[in-house]
Amino acid sequence: MDEKENKKTVRTFAVASFLNDFSSDIINSVWPLFLTTVLGANMAVVGFINGLGDALVSVSQAVSGYISDKIRRRKVFV
Protein backbone atom coordinates (compact mmCIF):
# COMPACT_ATOMS: atom_id res chain seq x y z
CA MET A 1 0.00 0.00 0.00
CA ASP A 2 1.54 3.30 -1.02
CA GLU A 3 1.53 6.45 1.10
CA LYS A 4 -1.24 8.19 -0.86
CA GLU A 5 -3.56 5.22 -0.49
CA ASN A 6 -2.71 4.99 3.21
CA LYS A 7 -3.60 8.66 3.78
CA LYS A 8 -6.91 8.18 1.98
CA THR A 9 -7.73 5.19 4.18
CA VAL A 10 -6.89 7.13 7.35
CA ARG A 11 -9.04 10.08 6.24
CA THR A 12 -11.93 7.78 5.42
CA PHE A 13 -11.77 6.15 8.85
CA ALA A 14 -11.45 9.56 10.53
CA VAL A 15 -14.59 10.87 8.81
CA ALA A 16 -16.49 7.67 9.56
CA SER A 17 -15.43 7.79 13.21
CA PHE A 18 -16.43 11.45 13.52
CA LEU A 19 -19.87 10.86 11.99
CA ASN A 20 -20.44 7.80 14.18
CA ASP A 21 -19.51 9.68 17.36
CA PHE A 22 -21.57 12.69 16.37
CA SER A 23 -24.70 10.65 15.61
CA SER A 24 -24.40 8.50 18.73
CA ASP A 25 -24.01 11.59 20.93
CA ILE A 26 -27.17 13.07 19.43
CA ILE A 27 -29.15 9.84 19.81
CA ASN A 28 -27.92 9.16 23.35
CA SER A 29 -29.09 12.55 24.55
CA VAL A 30 -32.58 12.25 23.02
CA TRP A 31 -33.20 8.52 23.54
CA PRO A 32 -34.24 8.57 27.25
CA LEU A 33 -36.54 11.52 26.64
CA PHE A 34 -38.22 9.72 23.75
CA LEU A 35 -38.67 6.53 25.79
CA THR A 36 -40.20 8.30 28.79
CA THR A 37 -42.39 10.93 27.11
CA VAL A 38 -43.47 9.32 23.84
CA LEU A 39 -43.50 5.64 24.80
CA GLY A 40 -44.34 6.15 28.47
CA ALA A 41 -41.52 3.98 29.79
CA ASN A 42 -40.21 4.41 33.33
CA MET A 43 -36.57 4.99 34.18
CA ALA A 44 -36.01 1.32 35.05
CA VAL A 45 -36.89 0.37 31.47
CA VAL A 46 -34.58 3.09 30.14
CA GLY A 47 -31.75 1.74 32.28
CA PHE A 48 -32.44 -1.83 31.19
CA ILE A 49 -32.43 -0.91 27.51
CA ASN A 50 -29.20 1.09 27.85
CA GLY A 51 -27.57 -1.78 29.74
CA LEU A 52 -28.75 -4.29 27.16
CA GLY A 53 -27.31 -2.13 24.38
CA ASP A 54 -23.96 -1.88 26.14
CA ALA A 55 -23.92 -5.63 26.70
CA LEU A 56 -24.64 -6.31 23.02
CA VAL A 57 -21.80 -4.00 21.98
CA SER A 58 -19.39 -5.74 24.35
CA VAL A 59 -20.37 -9.22 23.20
CA SER A 60 -20.18 -8.29 19.51
CA GLN A 61 -16.72 -6.73 20.02
CA ALA A 62 -15.50 -9.86 21.77
CA VAL A 63 -16.90 -12.18 19.10
CA SER A 64 -15.61 -10.12 16.19
CA GLY A 65 -12.19 -9.84 17.86
CA TYR A 66 -12.04 -13.59 18.33
CA ILE A 67 -13.05 -14.23 14.71
CA SER A 68 -10.57 -11.66 13.36
CA ASP A 69 -7.81 -13.35 15.36
CA LYS A 70 -8.75 -16.73 13.91
CA ILE A 71 -8.93 -15.61 10.27
CA ARG A 72 -6.06 -13.08 10.69
CA ARG A 73 -7.94 -10.32 8.86
CA ARG A 74 -8.80 -7.11 10.69
CA LYS A 75 -9.99 -4.87 7.87
CA VAL A 76 -13.17 -6.89 7.33
CA PHE A 77 -14.40 -6.01 10.81
CA VAL A 78 -13.42 -2.36 10.74
N, C-alpha and C positions, 0 to 999 in steps of 0.2 A: 504494500500500500504506500503510495507516494505521499509527500507532505501536503499537497493540495487536497487530496482526497481525505486525508486524516483531519484537516481543518474543517472541511465540509461536514464530516461525520460529527465532530465535536460541536459545531454550531447547531446542527440538527438536533442533537441530544440536549443541548442547552435550551433551545427554544421549546422543545417538547417538555422538558422538566419545568420550565417557567410556566407554561400554559397549564400543566397538570397541577402545580402548586397553587396557582392563581384560582383555578376553578374549584379545587377542593377547599380552599379557604373561604370562598364565597358560599359554597354549599354547606360547609360545616357551621357557618354562622346563621344560616337561615333554616336549616334542617330541624332543630328542636322547636323553633317557633311554628313551623308548618305542622309538625306532628301534634303539638299541643292545641293550637288554635283551630286549624282546619280539620284535622282528623279526631280531635278530642282525646288524645292519648294523655296519660298522666306521666309524671317524670320518671317513674319506675320503668315504664315501657321505653321511654327515650333512652334511659341508661342501658337497658337490655339490648336495644337495637344497636347503640353505639359500641357496646362491648362485643356483640356478635360480629359486627363489621370488623373491629380490630382483630378478633380471633381469626376470622376468615383471611384477612391480609397476612397474618403471621403464618398460618398453616400453608397458604399458597406460596409464600416466600420460601418456606422450608422445603416444600415439595419441589418447587421449580429449581431451587439450589441443589437439591439432591440429584434431580434428573440431569441438570447441566453438568454436574460433576461426573456422572456416569457416562454421558455421551461426549463430554469434553468440548462442548460448544456453548459459549456464553451469549453470543450475539442474538441467537434465536429468542432468548428469554427477555432481552432488553427491549 
